[in-house]
Amino acid sequence: LDESSTATFVARAIRKKKNITLITNSIEIVLEVSGASGWSILATGGVLKPNVLALTGHQAVSFIGSYHVNLAVISCTGIDIHAGYTDAGEDNAIIKRAMIKAADKTILAIDSHKFDKKAFAPIGALSELAAVITDREPNEKWRRVFEENGVELIYPGI
């Protein structure tokens, strides 16, 4: 899980699951799941990003790259048909790219207001995603784009 507020919500939602090994660069997520039964929690190390409680930098990227995981769950600042999914900060994007590289599959968890937005730093192409989870059904254009790219779309009511 990355350091996003959306990933913190994901951590809360899966907290009751058993036998999870979690790697994160988020101090907030570590604190959120610290009492979860049967979990192995690994924090990346790195440089603490003030006010966000995120660990970044070369040490964090190196730590993530030393593991192989089944699934990466990340978020982004914006998602655009041509630009892919992007983040406001380059340091965040670098961490998220390392998570994607270490994972068999990547799920993008985003709020619906992030559609048709571009941010500063590219993270990846839509075709790299296994699934997108969002809070509302996207419009027809986005449903078609996800289908064309083989990306599973998950939203309430589906």
C-alpha positions in Angstrom: 0.0 0.0 0.0 1.3 3.5 -0.8 1.1 6.6 1.4 -2.2 7.9 0.1 -5.3 8.6 2.1 -7.1 6.2 -0.2 -4.7 3.4 0.7 -5.3 4.2 4.4 -9.1 3.5 3.8 -8.1 0.3 2.0 -6.0 -0.8 5.0 -9.0 -0.2 7.3 -11.2 -2.2 5.0 -9.0 -5.2 5.0 -7.8 -5.1 8.6 -9.9 -8.1 9.7 -8.3 -10.3 7.0 -5.8 -12.9 8.2 -2.3 -13.9 7.0 -1.4 -10.7 5.2 2.1 -9.5 4.6 2.0 -5.7 4.1 4.8 -3.5 2.7 4.1 0.2 3.0 5.9 3.5 3.0 3.1 5.0 5.1 3.7 5.5 8.9 -0.1 6.2 9.1 -0.9 2.8 7.6 1.6 1.0 9.9 -0.2 2.6 12.9 -3.6 1.8 11.5 -2.9 -2.0 11.1 -0.4 -2.4 13.9 -2.9 -4.5 15.9 -4.1 -6.6 13.0 -4.0 -10.3 14.0 -1.8 -12.5 11.8 -0.2 -9.7 9.8 3.4 -9.2 9.0 4.0 -5.5 8.5 7.1 -4.1 6.8 7.8 -0.4 6.7 10.2 0.7 4.0 12.5 3.1 5.8 13.7 6.1 4.0 13.4 9.9 4.5 10.3 11.0 6.4 8.2 13.4 4.4 6.8 15.9 6.9 3.0 16.4 7.3 2.3 13.2 5.3 4.0 10.6 7.5 5.4 8.9 4.3 8.9 7.4 3.9 10.5 8.3 0.5 13.9 8.3 -1.2 16.4 5.8 -2.4 16.2 3.6 0.7 12.4 3.2 0.4 12.7 2.4 -3.3 15.5 -0.1 -2.6 13.5 -1.8 0.2 10.4 -2.2 -2.0 12.6 -3.6 -4.9 14.0 -6.3 -2.6 10.7 -8.1 -2.4 8.2 -9.7 -4.7 4.5 -9.2 -3.9 1.2 -10.6 -5.3 -0.6 -7.2 -5.3 0.2 -3.5 -5.2 -2.7 -1.2 -4.2 -1.9 2.4 -5.0 -3.7 5.7 -5.6 -2.9 8.8 -7.7 -3.7 12.4 -8.1 -5.2 12.1 -11.6 -6.0 9.7 -14.3 -6.1 10.6 -18.0 -6.7 8.5 -21.1 -3.5 9.7 -22.8 -1.3 10.5 -19.8 -2.2 7.4 -17.8 -2.2 7.8 -14.0 -0.1 10.5 -12.5 0.8 12.0 -9.1 1.5 15.6 -7.9 4.9 14.7 -6.5 7.8 13.0 -8.2 8.9 11.3 -5.0 5.5 9.7 -4.7 5.5 8.6 -8.3 8.9 7.0 -7.9 7.7 4.9 -4.9 4.5 3.9 -6.7 6.5 2.8 -9.8 8.7 0.7 -7.5 5.6 -0.9 -6.0 4.2 -1.7 -9.4 7.5 -3.3 -10.5 7.6 -5.5 -7.4 4.0 -6.7 -7.9 2.3 -9.3 -10.1 -0.8 -7.2 -10.3 -1.6 -3.6 -9.5 -5.0 -2.2 -8.4 -5.6 1.6 -8.6 -8.0 2.8 -5.9 -9.2 6.3 -6.7 -12.0 8.8 -6.0 -14.2 9.5 -9.0 -13.1 13.2 -9.0 -9.7 12.1 -10.2 -10.9 11.1 -13.6 -9.8 13.3 -16.5 -7.1 15.0 -14.4 -3.4 15.1 -15.0 -0.7 15.7 -12.4 3.0 16.5 -12.6 4.6 13.1 -12.4 3.7 10.0 -14.5 3.2 6.8 -12.7 2.1 4.3 -15.4 0.0 3.4 -18.3 -3.6 2.3 -17.9 -2.8 -1.1 -19.6 -0.5 -1.9 -16.7 -3.4 -2.1 -14.2 -5.3 -5.2 -13.3 -8.2 -3.3 -11.8 -9.5 0.2 -10.9 -11.6 0.6 -7.8 -13.6 3.8 -7.5 -16.5 5.2 -5.6 -18.9 5.9 -8.5 -19.6 4.3 -11.9 -17.4 6.1 -14.5 -18.9 7.4 -17.7 -19.2 5.4 -20.9 -15.9 6.7 -22.2 -13.9 5.5 -19.2 -15.8 2.1 -19.1 -14.8 1.6 -22.7 -11.2 2.6 -22.1 -10.8 0.2 -19.2 -12.4 -2.6 -21.2 -10.1 -2.0 -24.2 -7.1 -2.1 -21.8 -8.2 -5.3 -20.0 -8.7 -3.4 -16.7 -11.4 -4.7 -14.3 -13.6 -1.9 -13.1 -15.0 -2.1 -9.6 -17.5 0.4 -8.1 -20.5 0.3 -5.7 -23.4 -1.6 -7.1 -21.4 -3.8 -9.4 
